[in-house]
Amino acid sequence: MTLSGRRIGLVGPLPPPAGGMANQTRQLAELLEREGASVTLVQTNAPYRPRFVASIRGLRGLFRFIPYVLRLWRVTGQVEIVHVMANSGWSWHLCAAPAIWIAYWRRVPAVVNYRGGEAGTFLARSSTAVRRTLRHSAALIVPSGFLKEVFERHGMPAGIVPNIIDLERFHAAHDGASPTTRHLVVARNLEPIYDIPTALRAFALVRKALPDVRITVAGSGPERAALELLSRDLGIEKDVMFCGTRDRDEMAGLYRSATVVLNPSRVDNMPNSVLEAMASGVPVVSTNVGGVPFILRDDVTGLMVPAGDPQAMADAVLRLLANPEIASRIAAAATHDVQQYAWAHVRQRWADVYRDALARSHQPTIHASFYTRVVSQTIFPLHERLKGHSTVAVRNALEISQWWSPERLAAAQFARLEALLRNANDTVPYYRDLFRRIGFDPRAMTGLADLERLPFLTKADIRANTGALKATTATGLARSNTGGSSGEPLVFFLGKERVSHDVAAKWRATRWWGVDIGDREIVVWGSPIELHAQDFVRKLRDTVLRTRLLPAFEMSDAKLDDFVAAIRDVRPSMLFGYPSALARIARHAATRGIPLNALGIKVAFVTSERLYDDQRAAIESGFGCLVANGYGGRDAGFIAHACPQGGMHITTEDIIVETIGADGRPVRAGESGEIVVTHLASRDFPFIRYRTGDFGVLDTQLCACGRGLPLLREIQGRSTDFVVAADGTPMHGLALIYVIRDLPGIAAFKIIQETAMLTRVQIVPGDSFDAATTHTIVQGLRARLGANVEVTVEEVAAIAPEASGKYRYVVSKVAT
């Protein structure tokens, strides 16, 4: 998405005074307009009218607030999105909160761009009120990982879009010349939280060692008189310049004149002054508070010292002044790091945020009905508690952890892996013997990489050791099995912990799409486990939860007519099922001329089969909704699910995913490999390094939605979805599917590779199917498999589903 043509209402302060948020508001407005967006500013610190009101405490707030609210109401009726620059304290209550509520009442999505290092203190006393207001916003965006962690501790997920630094204005001297004098600069307002006294005391210590050093304090504020008095007391007043607030061009020149920039603040988020100094090629000495450690790397892109410690700050400055090579190294690394804050990188992030906010605004909000709230918040939690499941608590935790950083998720994952392996060693006979045999001690693990020392768990291992894989402490295990669509069914057992985590993971994923438990749902499924379990209690539960099950075994025209009628009658919020089955229903309705695209369906959640592009297109056009691809299995668990921004998020809190090559060794992200999973909630019947038989590709990037969950870039299918050419070359079944899929006169097809030299193709012929089509199929498949491969084309009345009810385009009986 581009920003051109967007109508944006930007709410925030403007200079003067030239504080960080005011500068960011002005700069963002200029950059958005440069991209072709139409920006209407609503200034939160507009001048008082009439001017004498500014001197009347109490009354002046009213004279600013009323015009502000009236302008908000008018502007929100003219724009398509409201971007609210928010801060802590009264700024939140008097400026940000009214903007969010007015946008909500005017049905315009509000993006809340929160900044301010005092968020932790503010949320400690006001989190309930803030959370209540944020529920009515389309997105919460913060500029740093620090603020993201602060908000998630209070149960409020946030995405990250960093501050923007004007690298055209803030840059190192073009001639590469260094300042001719030792010059320190502090560029913070003269307020208590920025602790300018510490910088002055540190300067006094530096001056004792280097008498020719001087310092400039650029900023304004109520502490100026006290700071000037302190300078006199310290005997440094002749070498201190309080230059007041300077415009952006003057500040750029001031940075370039500096030898070191000091940031002495006690509370901070993502200080622009630090980023601007980094961009200007000047080394920074900063306190290590708030969000500073998220933008500075100590002794790499800057030096960090404790807050309120003049001696530590002075020592750091003296180190830089005495060692120009260190100062140069740090400045060069900082200049490199700061490039990520350029508009060229940040622009697309804002475009994505606006796109997603607008997309959400066109969907009913989650918990739209009273009935859904009762079910999701009362009935279902009670149901799970009676079954001894911890689903609700797990889902609540997942809602928070999805916004953690990848590093924090990895640390939590390792802690759970240690616990799983220790439990397996102590209580699971199969693993107790295995660990002893290979000399593996889970208590000696140092990182996730230690998992690679363990052998894989295969379906054959589970069949041969089913009893030994049960933990001796396990109670209430439930027998389960796979459908056996590609061979003998696999029998295994699930504990309550595993069930709770799998249900919670799916629950979280459906909420990404605005669907909650209690919303109407139609499930098109073929597993005997579900279909044979429809006793009175199950039917009663499904009735209360408003879930209706349609069996996918038989897909005759008569049955498809019934399915179409049921969907039109129920008008579900979500469809759930095999992509092949949902695509077939959509196509059938289209041939009957029955519209299904105006029923209010939010999402079609597909799983258990590979999703093909033509199936996605048929489902999206037929039902008028997006498709959410889910990946997992009854054995491996809920592995990954797509969010509305398109990222296939791995449930990394519960599942470790590896991809392995033909040699059994892990392959790098970006390379295809067999998917191996370790389910961290499977203590009662462990799945540790379980070979799924599926192939996929891990991603190195994170999703634009802001979640820290890692991604699956591609799910390529099962090993039986791959074929082997006559010369032994393995290839994905898509290579054969593309030969047949778009040929005229073919209603349905299935490819079965019996041996390396024999492939059968079943065809349901259409009206224009002829001998030429058969010849095209044979020649096309031989071109890929080998000229001497026998290809037979069989005309059939219908393609039979697998035993599970699934439909598969390709089945290979040749080991890849």
N, C-alpha and C positions, 0 to 999 in steps of 0.2 A: 504494500500500500504506500502511496505517496501522500505528502501533506498538502499538495496543491488542491485548492478548492475547498478545503476544510474551513468551517465557520466555528471559531474557537473563542469562548469567553474566558479571558485570563484574569484571575482574581489574585491580587497581591499588592505589596507595597512598592513604591517607586522612590528613587532618590529625589530630593534629599530626605533623610540622611542616607548616605551611600553604604548601607550595610550589605551583608552577604546576600540575604534574600531579596532585597530591593534590586541589587545589581543583577541577580539571576532572573528576576521577573522582567526587567527591562531588556536584558540580553535575549531571553527566550522569545519575547515578543518580536524583536527585530529579526531574529533568525527564522521564526515561523513565517513571518511576512515575506522574507527573502525567498522562502520555498513556495510561495504562492498561496499561503493560507490567509484567510481574513481573520484578523485578531481584533477583538474588542476588549479594551482594558477596563477593569473595575478596580479602582485604586482603593486600598484599605486604609491608607494614610493621607487621604486627600487634604489639602489645606482647609482650615476652618473658614467658614463664611457665615457672618462677617468676621473679620480678623480679631476683633476685641474678645470674641468668645474664647479664644485660646487661653486667656488668662483667668477664666472662671472654672475652677475645678468642679467636677460633677456635671455641670451644664454643658461643657465642651464635648463630652462623650456623646451626649444625646444629639448635639448638633452635627456630629460626624456620623453617628450610627443611622439615623433616620434617612438622610440622603443616600447613604451606602446601601441600605436595604432596598430603597425604591429603585436605585439604579440596577441592583442585582436582579430584581423582579423584571425590569424592562429588558435587560440584556439577555437573560436566560430565555426569553421568548423569541430572541432573534438568532440564536446560535444553535449548533447541533451538539456541542459538547462544552462542558465547563471545566477548566483547569484551575484548581484551587491551590495556591501556595499557602501552606499551613505551618504554624509554629505552636509552641507550648503556651500555657498560662492563659491570661485574658485574651491574647491574640487568637487562641483557638475558639474560645467561647463567643467572642464578639465579632470575629471576622470569618474564620473557616467554617464553624458550625452553621451559622446562618446561610452561607453560600451553599453548603451541602443540602440542607433542608429545602431551601428554595428551589434548587435544581431538581430535587426529588419531587416536590409538589408540581413543578412545571414539566415533569417527565423528560428531563434532559440528563443524560449521564454525567456524573461528576467524577473527575479524576483528582484524587487528593494527593498533592505533592508535599509530603511532610518533611520538614527540616528543622534542625535545632538540637543542640547537644544536651538540653535539659529534659529530653523526652522521658528518661527513666524516672526522674523525680516527679514529673507531671503525671505520668501514667500511674504511678504508685498511689496517687490520691484521686485520680479522675478517670481511671480506665473504664469504669462502667458507663459513664456518660459518653466517653469517646467511642467506645465500642457500639453503643446504641446509635450514635450518629453515623458511624462508618458503615453500618449495615445498609445504609441508603446510598452509598457511593458505589461507583462502578469499579474502582480500583484504588488501592493505597500504594503509592510509589514513594520510596525513600532513596536518597542519593548514596547510601553506604551500607555495607554489611553490618556495621555497628547498629544503625537504627533498625535494620531488619531484625536483628536478634532482640533488640529491646521490645519491639512490638510483638514478636512471636512469643516472648515470655508472658505476655498478657493475652495470648490467644487471638492476635490480630495478624493475619498473614500479609506480607508486603512484597512487592516486586522492587527491583533496583534499577534506577536510571541515574547515572552519576551526574554531578554538576558539569556544566559546560564551561570550558576555558577557551577564551579567544586567543588562539595560537598565532593569529595574524598580528595581534597587538602585543601579547606577552611572549617574548622570544629572547634568546640570547643576543648579545651584541653581534651585528653582522660581521664586524671585522675580527671577532674572536678576542678582542682586547679585554684584559682584566682591569678592574678598578685600580687606579693609581694610589688610592689611600685605603686604609683599613676602615671600612664603613659598615656598621651594623644597622639593620632596619627592623622595626616592629610595625606591622600593618594590621592592627586590631583596634577596635573602638575602645575608648577609655572608660571601661565598665568593670565592675569587680570580678565578673566571671573570667575575664581575659587576663587578670593578674599581671598587669604591666609593672607593678612594683618588683616582682621577681626578676623581670628582664632588666630593670634599672640596677638592682643590686648585683646581678650577674655582670652587667657592664662595668660597674665600679670595680669588681674583682679583676676583670680583664684589663682594665685601664691601669691597674697597679703594675701589671706585667708588661703592658704595651701602651705607653703613655700617648702614642699618636693615634689611637683608635677613637672614633666618634660614633654616635648613634642618632638615628632619626626615628621618631615615633609618629606615624601617620595615622591619624584617627581623631575622632572627637567624642565627647561624652562628659558625664558629670564628674569624673574623677580628675579632670585636668589640673585644677588648683592644687589638689592633694599631691599629685605626681610632681608638679613643679616644686612644691615644698620639699618633697622627698629628695629630689635631685640636689637641692641646695644642702640638705642635711648630709647627703653622701659626698658632697664636694665635687659633683660632676656636672653642675649646671652649665658650665661653659662648653661642654662637649655634647650636650643633649639638645636636640632640636625637636620641639613639638610643632609640627608643620600643619596640623589640622587635617581635615578631609581633603583629598585630592581626587581629581577626575581620573578616568581610566588611563588616558594617555600619560598623564603626569605620574600615575602609579607605575606604569610600565617603565618609564625612564628611571624612577626611583629604584625599582628592583635591579635594573641593569647597572646602577651605580653601587650596588651593595656587594660586600664581600661575603656576608652571612646574613640570612634572615632568621629572626627569632620568633617563635610562637609559644608564649608562656602560659596559655590558657589553662584554666582548671576544669572547664567543661567545654566540650567541642563535639562537632559532628563530622563535617567534611569541609574544613576551612578553605575558602577560596584563596586566601592569602598564601597558604602553603602551596596550593596547586599553581598559583600564578608565579610564585618564586621558583618552583621546580621548572616551569616552562621557560622562565627567564634565564636559566642556566646558573642559578645561585644555590649553593648548598644551604639546607635548612636544619636548624636545631629546634626541636619541638618537644613539648611535654607529651607523654605517651597516654593521653587521656582520650576517652570516648572513641570517636571514629578515626582518630589519627593513625593508629596501627593498621587500619584497613587501607590507607593510601601511602604510608611511608614504610619502607623496609629498613629496619635499624642497621646502620653501618653499610647500607647498600644504596638507598636513595635519600638518606638523611640520617641524622643522629637524634635519638630520642632519650629524654631524661625524665625523671620523676617530676610531678607537679610540685610547685612551691619549694624547689631546691636550687637556690641561686648558685651554690658552689658547683653542682653537677652541670648546670647550664654553662657556667663560666669555663669549666674544664673542657666541655665539648667544643666551645668556641675557640679556645686556645689551641686545641688539637687541630682544628681546621686551619687556623691562621699560621700555625707552625709547620704544617705539612701540606703545601699546595697540591702535591700529587694526590693526596687523599681527597682534598676538596674538589679537585678536578674529576676524579673518578666518581664521586658521589653525585656531582652536578650532571655529569654525562648520563649516568644511569637514571637519574630523576627525569631528565629531559626525554629520555626514551619512554619511561613509564607513563608520563603525563599525556602522551599522544592519544591514549584511550579516552581522554576527556574532550577531544576535539569534536566539533559539531558533526563532522563527517561520520563519526562513529556513533554519536548519541542520537542523531537525527532519526535513524531507522527504529531505534528503540521507542521513541515517542510516537512514531507512526504506528508501530505495532500496538502500543498501549491504547491509542485512540481507536484503532480498528477494533480491538477486543472490547473496549468499553461500549462502542456503538453496537457491536454484535449482541452483547448482553442486554442492551437496552431494548432490543426488539424481541426478547424472550420474557415470558412471565417469570417473576422472581421465584426463587426456591421457597418452599412452604407457602405456595400461593393460596392454598385453601385451608380452612379451619380443620377439615377432616385429616388432611395430610399432616398438619402439626400434631394433632392428637395421636395419630398412628406412630409417627417418627419419634415423638418425644415422650410418649407414655406407653402405648400398647406394645410396640415392638421392643422397647427396652425391658418391659415386664416379661414379655415372651422369652427373651434371651436370658434374663435372670433366672426364670423358672427352669430353663434348660441347663443352667450352670455355665453359661457362656459369658465371656467378658467383652462381647462385641462392641458395646457402646463406648466403654472406656478406651478400647483399642482405637476405634474410629476417631474419637476426640484427640487422642495422641497423634494419630496420623495426620489429622488436619493441621496440627502445629508443625510436626517434623518435616512435612513436605516443603516447607519454606526455609529449612536449615541450609547452610552452605554445604557443598559436597564434602568438605573436610570434616565438618561436624557429623554428617551422615556416616562417613566412613569410620570415624571413631566409634560411633554408637554401634555400627554394624560389627566391628571387631569385638566389642565388649559382648555382644549377644552371641557371636560365633564362639568365643571362649567358653561362655556358659553352656552352649549347646554341646560342644565337644567334651567338656568336663562331665556333663551329665551322661553323655553317651559312654564315656569311659567307666563311669561308676555304676550305671544301671542297665545298659544295653549289652547283652551277651555277645552279639555279633561284633560290635565295635570294641568291646573290652578285649576280645581275643585278637581282633585285627590290630589294634594299637600295640598290644604286647608283641605281636609277631613282627611288626615292622619297626618297633622301637620308637613309637611316637608318643610324646608326653604333651597333652594339651596345656598343661600348666607351664610349659616352657616356651609357649608361642610368643612371638614378638610382633607379628603383623599379619595382615590378611594373606600375604604371600605364602605363609606357612601352610595354608590350606592345600596348596599344590603338592604337598608331600603325601597326601592321602590318595589311595586308588579311587577310581570311579565306582559308582554304584550303578549296576545295570538291572534291567528287568529280570534277566536270568538270575542275578544275585538275590533279588527280592523273592522270586519264586522258590529258590532253593533254601532260603533262610527266613521265611516269613515269621516263624515263631521266635527265632533268635533276635529279630529286629525289634521286637516289642520290649519296651522298658519294663523292668521288674516292678517299678513303682506305678505303672500306668493303670488307671481304672476308667471304666466307662468308654472303652474304645469302640468306635463304630467301624464296621466292615465296609469297605468300598472297593470299587474296581473300575478300570478303564473300559471303554466300550469295545475294545478289541477289533476296531475297524481294519487294522492292518496285521492281524495275527491273533494269537491267544490272548484273552483278556488278562490283565494284571490285577491280582487281588492284593490289597494292602489295608492298613488300618489308620484311622484318623482319631486323634485325641481332641478334647474340647478346646485346648489352646489353639491347635491348628485350624479348627473350624471357625473359631472366633476371629482369628486374624484374616483368614481368607474372605469371610463375609464382610469384615470391616474394610478390607482393601477394595472390594467391589463397591461397597457403599460409598466410600470416599470418591471413587472414580465417577459414579453416576451423578454425584453432587457437583462435579466439575461441569456437568452439562445441564444443571438446573433441575435434576430429577432426584426426588427423595423417596424414602420408603413410605408407602401410602399413596403415592401418585399411581394413576392407572398404568398398568403394564401388561403387555401381551408377550408371552414367551413361545417361540416356535422351536420346539426341541424334539429330539428323537431318542434320548437316552432312556433305556428301560428303567434306570434307577428312579428317574422322576415319574415316568409314565405309569409304572407299576405301584407307585407309592401314594396314589390318589385315594387314600382312605378318607373317612369322614373328618377326622381331625385335620388332615392336610388340606382338604377342600375348604373347611371352615377357616383355617388360617389364610389360605389364598383369597378367600372372599373378603376377609377383614383387611388384608393388605392390598386388595384390589389388583391381584395378579391372576391372569387367565392363561392357561396352558393349552396350546394347540399342538397336537402330535405331528411331527414332521416325517413320519414313516411313509404315509401315503400322500402323494401329491397329484392325484387324479384331478380332472377338470371339475368334477363335482365337489371334491374336497376343497379345491382352491376357491371355488365359489363360496363355500361355507367360511373359509378363512377371511376372504374379503368382506363378507357380511359381518363377521365377528369384529373385525377391526373397525369397520364403520360404526358398528353399534357401541363398542367400548370407547372409541376415541381416546386411545392411550396417550400418555405423555412419553412413553418409551416402548420401543420394540426391542426384543432380545432374542437372538437366535443365530442359526447358521447363516452365513451370507448367501449361500446357494439357495436356501429355502426362502429367505426374505426377497432375494432378487426374483425368484420364480413367482412369488405372490405378486410383486409389483408389476412384472411383465404381464401376468395373467390379467390383472385388473385393467391394464392398459389396452389389452386386446379386447376386453369386454366393454371398454369405454366407460369404466367406473372410476371416478376420481378419488384418490386417497391422499392428495397433497394439500388438503385444506382442513385436516382434522385436528390440527394443533399438536402434532407429534413433534417432540423436541429433538429426539435423537434415536437412531437405530444402532443399538449396541450389538456388534457382531463378534463372534468368537468361535473357537473349536475347529475352524478351517482357515485355509489361506484365503484372504480377501483379494479378489482380482479387480482390476480397474473397471471392467465392464459391469461387474456386480455392484461396485460402489455407485457407478453412474445410474444404474437401473434403480437402486434403492433410493438414492437422493432425489431423482426426478419423480419416481413413483410415489414416494411418501412425503415429499416436500420437506425433508429434514436432512441434517448432516449425519454421516456415518462415523461411529466411534469404534475403532478396531481394538478389540481386547485380545490378549494373548496369554494363554495358560492352559492348564489341564487339571483334571481331577487328581492326578498323581503329583504333578510338579507344583500346583498351587497357582494363585493369581499372579502371574509374572509381570505383565506390563499392560498399560492401557493408554490410549491416546487422549490428550486433553483438547479443548477447542482450538488451541493454537497449533495443533498438529504434532506435537512431540509425543513419542511413544514412551511414556515414563515407566521405568522399572520400579516395582514396589521394593525399593532397596532397603527399607526398614526391616523387611521380613525375608528377603530373598537375595542371595548372592548369585550373580549371573556371570559365568565364564563362557568364552567361546574357544573351542579347541580344534586343532587341525587334524589331518589324517594320522599324524604321528603321535597324537594324544597330548600334545603340548599346547598351552594357550597361544592363541594368535593375537596380534595387536588389534586395537580398536580400528575399525575401518576395513578389516579383512573378514571374509566369510569363514565361519566355523560352526561346528556342532554346539548347540546350546546345552550347557551343563549348569544345574542349579543346586544350591544348598538352601533348604527352607529352614529358617532360623526359629520357626515356631513349631517344629516337629519333634520335640523332645520325646514324646511317647512312642513314636515310630519314625526314627530319623531318616530324612532324605538328605544325604550329604554327598555332594558331587555326583548328583544323579544325571545320567545321560538321557536326555529327552528324546533323542532321535530327530530333533528339529535343527534347522540351520538358520543362522541369522548373522547380523553384523551389528556390533556395538558402535556407539557414537562417542566422539570426544567433546561435542558441543553440548551446551545446555539449551533448554527451550526458552523461547521468548516470553513465556508466561511468568518466568521468575522463579519457578520451583527449582530446588537444588537436586531433584531426583535425576539420576543418569538416564540416558535414552538408548533405546534400541533403534538404530537407524533403519534396519530392514529385517523383516521376518520372511525368510525365503521358503519355508515349508519343511515338511518331514523328509527324512532320507528317502522314503518311498515315493516322494514327489520328484526325485531326481532320476534321470535315466543315464544309461551308460552306452556310449557309442561302440561300434564294433571294434575300434582300436583301443578301447579301454578308457577313453576320455569321459569323465563324468560331466553332465550338464543338467541345468535345471529344466524341469518339465515345461517351463514357459517356452523353451526353444521349439517344442513341438506344438504347444497350444497355439502359438501365434500363426502357425501354418494353417490351422483349421478354423480358428475362431471367427474370422471375418469373411469366410467363403459363403457365397449365396447358397440357399437351398439346404442349410443345415439347421435343424431345430435344436438339437442337443448332441453332445458327443462325449466319448470317454476313450482314453488311450491306455492300453494295458501292455506293458513291456514284459513278455513272458520269459524271454532269454535275450542274450546280447544279439542274437541273429533273428529273432521273431518278435514283432510288435503287432498287436491287434488294435483296430480302431472300430469302436461301436458308433454308429451314426443313426440318429433319428432323422430321416429325410424330410425335407420340406418340399414345396411344390416344384421348385426349380432344380432339385438335385438330379444329376445325370452322370453319365460315365466320365465326362470330362472332369467333373468335380472329384470323382474317385481317383482319376489319374493324377490330378494336382496334389491330392493328399499323399499318394504313394510316392511321387517324385519329391515332394517337399520333405517328407520324413526321411527318405533315403539320403537326401542331400545333407542331412544333419547326423543321421545315425551311421551311414555307410552305404555305398552303392549296392552291396551284396546282401543287405538286410532284407528279410522277407517282411513285407507290410501287407496285412490283410484288412480289408474294409468290410464290415458286417452291418447290414441294415437291420435295425431293431425297432420295435414299436415304442419302447420307452427305455430309458437308462435306469437300471435298478439302483437304489441307494445302498450304501454299506449297511452292515448290521446295526450300526448306531443311528442310522437315519441320515447320515451325512452324504453329500454328493462330492465326488472327487474327479477332477478332470484327468489326472494322471495317476496310475498305480504302476510302480516298477517292482518286479520280483527279482531284479538283479542287484546284488549287493554293490553299493558304491564305496 
